[in-house]
Amino acid sequence: MYIMMYIEFLRMVKKAIRKQVYIESHQDRILKKKARELGITEAELVRRALEAHLEIGIASGRDMAAWEKEKSFIVSRIELGHEKGRALQGGRRTWRRDEFYEC
């Protein structure tokens, strides 16, 4: 485990920028506990939290316009099922997937 952490550390050092922050004592306890539970360093946990909170890194690749378009498509398919009387009955669908494809 430590070898993998060291390899990850070496990869990060080349592009890492050192920051110093002050945290409250209760935050320190939570940080230590969570890092230990996940088997990662406290620094890695802080980096992951920053990425998740600030939506940087992988998260910035999200295309919300594409998601809205997909969501509209999904809703239209659901409505099409209701129009054709193919809604769920008894918790099970009554339609086959190929019935909704356009030829």
C-alpha positions as CSV (number, residue, x, y, z in Angstrom):
1,M,0.0,0.0,0.0
2,Y,2.8,2.5,0.9
3,I,4.6,1.8,-2.4
4,M,1.5,2.7,-4.3
5,M,1.0,5.9,-2.2
6,Y,4.7,6.8,-2.8
7,I,4.3,6.3,-6.5
8,E,1.2,8.5,-6.5
9,F,3.1,11.1,-4.5
10,L,6.0,11.2,-7.0
11,R,3.6,11.6,-9.8
12,M,1.9,14.5,-8.0
13,V,5.1,16.3,-6.9
14,K,6.0,17.3,-10.4
15,K,2.9,19.4,-10.8
16,A,1.9,20.1,-7.2
17,I,1.8,23.5,-5.6
18,R,2.3,23.6,-1.9
19,K,-0.5,25.3,0.1
20,Q,-0.8,25.8,3.8
21,V,-4.2,26.1,5.4
22,Y,-5.5,26.4,9.0
23,I,-8.3,24.1,10.0
24,E,-10.2,23.7,13.3
25,S,-9.3,20.9,15.7
26,H,-12.6,19.0,15.0
27,Q,-11.9,19.2,11.2
28,D,-8.4,17.7,11.9
29,R,-9.9,14.8,13.8
30,I,-12.4,14.1,11.0
31,L,-9.7,14.5,8.3
32,K,-7.4,12.0,10.0
33,K,-10.2,9.5,10.6
34,K,-11.6,9.7,7.0
35,A,-8.1,9.4,5.5
36,R,-7.3,6.4,7.6
37,E,-10.7,4.8,6.6
38,L,-10.0,5.3,2.9
39,G,-6.3,4.3,3.2
40,I,-5.1,7.6,1.7
41,T,-3.1,10.5,2.9
42,E,-4.7,13.5,4.4
43,A,-3.4,15.6,1.5
44,E,-5.0,13.3,-1.0
45,L,-8.3,13.6,0.8
46,V,-8.1,17.4,0.8
47,R,-7.3,17.3,-3.0
48,R,-10.3,15.0,-3.6
49,A,-12.6,17.3,-1.5
50,L,-11.4,20.3,-3.4
51,E,-12.0,18.7,-6.8
52,A,-15.5,17.5,-5.7
53,H,-16.4,20.9,-4.2
54,L,-15.0,23.2,-6.9
55,E,-15.9,20.9,-9.8
56,I,-12.4,20.9,-11.2
57,G,-10.4,18.2,-12.9
58,I,-12.6,15.3,-14.1
59,A,-15.8,17.1,-13.0
60,S,-15.1,20.1,-15.2
61,G,-15.6,17.8,-18.3
62,R,-19.3,17.6,-17.7
63,D,-21.4,19.0,-20.6
64,M,-24.6,20.2,-18.9
65,A,-26.2,21.1,-22.2
66,A,-25.7,17.5,-23.4
67,W,-27.2,16.2,-20.2
68,E,-30.3,18.5,-20.6
69,K,-30.7,17.3,-24.2
70,E,-30.5,13.6,-23.0
71,K,-32.9,14.3,-20.1
72,S,-35.4,15.8,-22.6
73,F,-35.0,12.7,-24.8
74,I,-35.7,10.4,-21.8
75,V,-38.8,12.3,-20.8
76,S,-40.0,12.1,-24.4
77,R,-39.6,8.4,-24.5
78,I,-41.5,8.0,-21.2
79,E,-44.3,10.2,-22.6
80,L,-44.4,8.1,-25.8
81,G,-44.9,5.0,-23.7
82,H,-47.8,6.6,-21.9
83,E,-49.3,7.8,-25.2
84,K,-49.2,4.2,-26.6
85,G,-50.7,2.8,-23.4
86,R,-47.5,1.1,-22.6
87,A,-46.9,2.4,-19.1
88,L,-46.0,0.2,-16.2
89,Q,-48.7,-2.1,-15.0
90,G,-48.2,-3.9,-11.7
91,G,-44.7,-2.6,-11.5
92,R,-43.7,-4.3,-14.8
93,R,-43.4,-2.8,-18.2
94,T,-45.8,-4.0,-20.8
95,W,-43.7,-2.9,-23.9
96,R,-40.7,-4.2,-25.6
97,R,-37.7,-2.0,-26.3
98,D,-37.8,-2.5,-30.1
99,E,-41.3,-1.0,-30.2
100,F,-39.8,2.4,-29.6
101,Y,-37.2,2.4,-32.3
102,E,-37.8,4.3,-35.5
103,C,-37.0,2.3,-38.6
